[in-house]
Amino acid sequence: MRQVLQARQSGQTVVRTVPAPTCPPGGVLVHNAFSVISSGTERARVQLSQKSLLGKARERPDLVRAVWERARRDGARATMRVVQQRLAEETPVGYSCAGTVVEVGEHARGLLPGDLVACAGGTANHAELVAVPANLCARVPAAVPLSSASVTTIAAVALHAVRLAGAQLGSRVAVIGCGLVGQIALRLLRAAGAETFAIDIDPGRAERARAGGADHALGVQNTTAEQIKTLTGAGVDAVIVAAAAQRTDPLLLACEIARDRGEVVLVGAVPIEFPRAALYDKELRFRVSRSYGPGRYDAEYEERGLDYPIGYVRWTEQRNMEAVLQLQARGLLSLEDLVEVVPVEQAVDAYARLTDGPGAQPRGALVLSYAGADGPAPSAGVEAAPSVAAPALTSRAHNGTGAAPAGENGAALPARAHPVPKVGTGRSPVRVGLIGPGGFAGRALIPALTAAGADLTIVGGGGGPSAAGAVRSGAFRATAPDAAAVIADPHVDAVVICTRHADHAQLTADALTAGKHVFCEKPVALTTEERDLVMDAARAAPGILMVGFNRRFSPLLRETREFLAAPGSPMTLAYRVSAGAVAPDHWVHDLAQGGGRALGEGCHFVDSMSFIEGSPVLEVHAYGRGPEARPVQAYDNLVVSLTFADRGVASLVYVADGSPRLPKERLEGFCAERTAVLDDYSRLDLHDGGRHHRRRAPGQDKGHRQEIAAFLDAVRTGRPPTGLAEIDNVTLASLAIVESLRTGQPVRLTD
């Protein structure tokens, strides 16, 4: 499908052919007819992208602080790689569109294939196909043209601001800034029976607002406040500031023209600074309007489809969208004259108009139109990426039988049903298919695969733009339409899975059952049922399974293990992780999607200590704390005690609330009068009696490259570096952390 993308570093807009998204369980797949270029929001984004690094830093000091803190924690070299990767990305744009539902997710309610819908949010992009949560879709009445319906999201932004202004029949309301949002706000106010005042620094835009129904039009000048007072006597009841400005002038003007105890609502992009007197003298009420209404940025509402009861929240963002469409259907709101339609092939020129000066800028909404599902052949400015189609997989894991050879630590392992397939002879390149080419894959796995000599054959799954970008960069040779096509590709020897955690188990089982070797990023399972699915598939399949526990491949951790090893002497280990906070609405906290940080990342440290100990975990007891609104299983301030089969003991202290200035990881090990202290995988201190040795790595090395090299070597030789028994034990121990948090009791591993 065709999609409009924008380069982070340069702001350049391109139209590319990328894999289509899949339908989300709680949403719908929509074939777009039209999508809107938001002149204000997207112009600001383009202008920011076009600035130099120094200009970007001045514009977004918050991001500069985040980069600085990351550099302190992870090192300057690793942080620079992340920054460079982010700047090199081309990202989707657009957040308001309309089209036809072509597929409905299993958990979505109220929508059917064939429904015409208006869509909102971060996935309602400029693309032929978009996957949108159900709560961010609204049915389009038959009387409303889809080109006008595509403006629904932006109109809902204006409507929410109008609601916050408290406009009533007979109210006098001024709108400062007569761009698209301002124009729509004025029309909504007019429909509500308010007397409206259109104010803009460009008198021509104010006059266009009057042509659209505003009662008064004023250009901004020194006498504007006096003009308003002359027209109203006491000032207006409310002011909606819909302007974009670098200075506070629009807010100061709003304070001047508002009446005593009036309302000021900010919906535009203006610095928020007021002299005290401007608010105090009139006891003004100031509010910032947040997007389309209640529900915005709430993952429970937007992503998981939990609606707010209408008796408590009358106007959610979805109900605001529906109201805009109903007003159009009833003839109370017209948007058709604000719409200028251009074909998606001309998107590059359309975006150029946003920054080409006042004369070239659109007077209303630039709306991109799309052809049929297949669309015409790409034309000038539309770049295609190679793709490979394959049938979807429906396979499930099955049980295997056989003798039990010894694993890495001597534990019995069920034999595979078939000998492990080897790839070629000698050092033949392993043909790799990657599922989920996101940020981590780009930073860590793809460079490691390239360095190890893998043949990067095909990429798919995750976001279509990221897969297409991996081909454009030269990393991969072709894109797949979806994850199933990567697994089914007959030219792929090994599948690397780097999606969100919820998909790991099923994709791993499917790939193993299809006869592929599998590298799955941790964790491999979020539930015991998923663990059973994966282990059954791994024991029966001819290919090897390796999980992304990279730290066990770090040279300094391996030296720690060798130094502490003393036959017959159990170890005492203490692992402190200052992990830092993650945004409360991040998917990793969602037990269904990410499993919580205790499982999603804690498994790393369980594996590291199990690897050093050289013995399986027998018992787990976890204690935790976190926000009361979060399930206990998702707590991310933890103390975990582990007991091993050889009587060794270990503790994991995982902290989200610590200072970001503290290095992330510190491991201390004690055994047979020896002590090892590993600081953040960059320094190792070894104490043996009265002797002290120090090792320093050239940079932080957590073992990613060595891990991938070991996986590819295992594919060639059929000898996996980590036994299934170890993978299974670490998975069970990690799941036991979550269970112990839930029950408050120790959990003994019996499998």
Secondary structure, 3 states (H helix, E strand, C coil): CEEEEEECCCCCEEEEECCCCCCCCCEEEEEEEEEEECHHHHHHHHHHHCCCHHHHHHHCHHHHHHHHHHHHHHCHHHHHHHHHHHHHCEEECCCEEEEEEEEECCCCCCCCCCCEEEEECCCCCCECEEEEEHHHEEECCCCCCHHHHCCHHHHHHHHHHHHHHCCCCCCEEEEECCCHHHHHHHHHHHHCCCEEEEEECCHHHHHHHHHCCCCEEEECCCCHHHHHHHHHCCCEEEEEECCECCCCHHHHHHHHHEEEEEEEEECCECCCCCCHHHHHCCCCEEEECCCCCCCCCCHHHHCCCCCCCCCCCCCCHHHHHHHHHHHHHCCCCCCHHHEEEEEHHHHHHHHHHHHCCCCCCCCCEEEEECCCCCCCCCCCCEECCCECCCCCCCCCCCCCCCCCCECCCCCECCCCCCCCCCCCCCCCCCEEEEECCCHHHHHHHHHHHHHCCCEEEEEECCCHHHHHHHHHCCCCCEECCCHHHHHHCCCCCEEEECCCHHHHHHHHHHHHHCCCEEEECCCCCCCHHHHHHHHHHHHHCCCCEEECCHHHHCHHHHHHHHHHCCCCCCCEEEEEEECCCCCCCCHHHCCCCCCCHHHHCHHHHHHHHHHHHCCCEEEEEEEEECCCCCCHHHCCEEEEEEEECCCCEEEEEEECCCCCCCCCEEEEEEECCEEEEEECCCEEEEEECCEEEEEECCCCCCCHHHHHHHHHHHHHHCCCCCCHHHHHHHHHHHHHHHHHHHHCCCEECCC
